[in-house]
Amino acid sequence: MADFRDIPNSDMEAAVHEAFDQYELVEEFNSFNFVCPYCGELPKSKFVKPERKAYVYKDTWNFVCYKCRPAHNVMWEFQESYPDIFRRLLFYNTVNGGKGPQERHKRVYVEGAYQFKDGELVSLEEENDPDVQTAIAFCKKRQIREKVYKQWFVCKKDKRFLDKNPDGTLKLNAYGLPTGNEYGNRLIIPYYRFGGSWVQFDARDLTNKSKMRYRNYAGAKRELYNGDFLHFNKPFFMLEGAIDSTFIKNSVAVGGLKHFKSFVEADPNFKEYKENGVIIFDADEAGIDDLRTVMNMGFKWFDWSKFRNDNPNSIDYGGKVKDINEAVLNCSEFKMTPDGYVDPEFIMAHTYSAEAGIMMLNMKYGAPRKR
């Protein structure tokens, strides 16, 4: 089965026409617009100009109605309302005479991307590579699904990837240290955009020797992990880290409160559909204080307080679980679906409104700390 990021633009354009031509669709240079199938009304006379409020944008393949529907991937529309189109697109490599998908893990460079050198970045599909084996062992230990980690990479550590001057000497930074290969011996978790390209990424240390377990690419602005694939019309979940978000459907990783505020300001859907938003920040002291700020913005809160590490083989046995991945590994109370996600009904059963959440936080943890 093909990942829908593999689907050629020409096939997506044909699918949009097939689904929405009946709604007076007009194709423009970078978008389609048409009468919304949900809130619009087709004119009864050909002399009446239709009111087109729905759009599909070609750069992201997002569907949006500026009257009734927030931006979300058009594939969700195909899945829910046009299942034949959805299935045909998803399995296009089979139904189109055996045509194979585009190369999923060949890096597509876009402006602002970090320039990994040839051979520096290796897909986790290359299972015979020893560095890949180390990265896969890390992922399996964390119970990350194979379908997820096979889209990630490992950055190899080697002097040949250091930056060099034209005369062959090493380039040095202001501190006299060589530049290049900054992310060696790290698991690279791309922030994929719709279409398969990526710029921002998490780089997780695989040696357990670095004081900085996680790094982000500082040369580009922060992005939401899975931001192009979030469906605001349903309950959606906001976590701190990318790995945690892989265990929850329809979720994004925001990277902490500072970045979350900027994402909310940049995308009005967060405010308009805040009643669908559930925040699941890490259950540490900093996370508790951040939760108050987020709940004051109107988002719901997942309550961690009752869950304990009940895995006797864990060094933190008996203590509180602090994030989703730890809960999946070490808390038997966390209910999972057969396909490896945290059960969304279980999450919602332990979720409180913003008002109730603030009251509970103050009762359990006291007043906010002074900063």
Secondary structure as GFF3:
##gff-version 3
##sequence-region A 1 371
A	DSSP	three_ten_helix	4	6	.	.	.	ID=ss1
A	DSSP	alpha_helix	9	20	.	.	.	ID=ss2
A	DSSP	three_ten_helix	21	23	.	.	.	ID=ss3
A	DSSP	beta_strand	26	27	.	.	.	ID=ss4
A	DSSP	beta_strand	31	34	.	.	.	ID=ss5
A	DSSP	beta_strand	54	57	.	.	.	ID=ss6
A	DSSP	beta_strand	62	65	.	.	.	ID=ss7
A	DSSP	beta_strand	69	73	.	.	.	ID=ss8
A	DSSP	alpha_helix	74	81	.	.	.	ID=ss9
A	DSSP	alpha_helix	83	90	.	.	.	ID=ss10
A	DSSP	alpha_helix	92	95	.	.	.	ID=ss11
A	DSSP	beta_strand	121	123	.	.	.	ID=ss12
A	DSSP	alpha_helix	130	141	.	.	.	ID=ss13
A	DSSP	alpha_helix	146	149	.	.	.	ID=ss14
A	DSSP	beta_strand	153	155	.	.	.	ID=ss15
A	DSSP	three_ten_helix	159	161	.	.	.	ID=ss16
A	DSSP	beta_strand	186	190	.	.	.	ID=ss17
A	DSSP	beta_strand	201	205	.	.	.	ID=ss18
A	DSSP	beta_strand	214	216	.	.	.	ID=ss19
A	DSSP	three_ten_helix	227	229	.	.	.	ID=ss20
A	DSSP	beta_strand	236	239	.	.	.	ID=ss21
A	DSSP	alpha_helix	242	245	.	.	.	ID=ss22
A	DSSP	beta_strand	251	253	.	.	.	ID=ss23
A	DSSP	alpha_helix	257	266	.	.	.	ID=ss24
A	DSSP	alpha_helix	269	272	.	.	.	ID=ss25
A	DSSP	three_ten_helix	274	276	.	.	.	ID=ss26
A	DSSP	beta_strand	277	280	.	.	.	ID=ss27
A	DSSP	alpha_helix	285	295	.	.	.	ID=ss28
A	DSSP	beta_strand	300	302	.	.	.	ID=ss29
A	DSSP	alpha_helix	324	330	.	.	.	ID=ss30
A	DSSP	alpha_helix	344	349	.	.	.	ID=ss31
A	DSSP	beta_strand	351	352	.	.	.	ID=ss32
A	DSSP	alpha_helix	354	365	.	.	.	ID=ss33
###
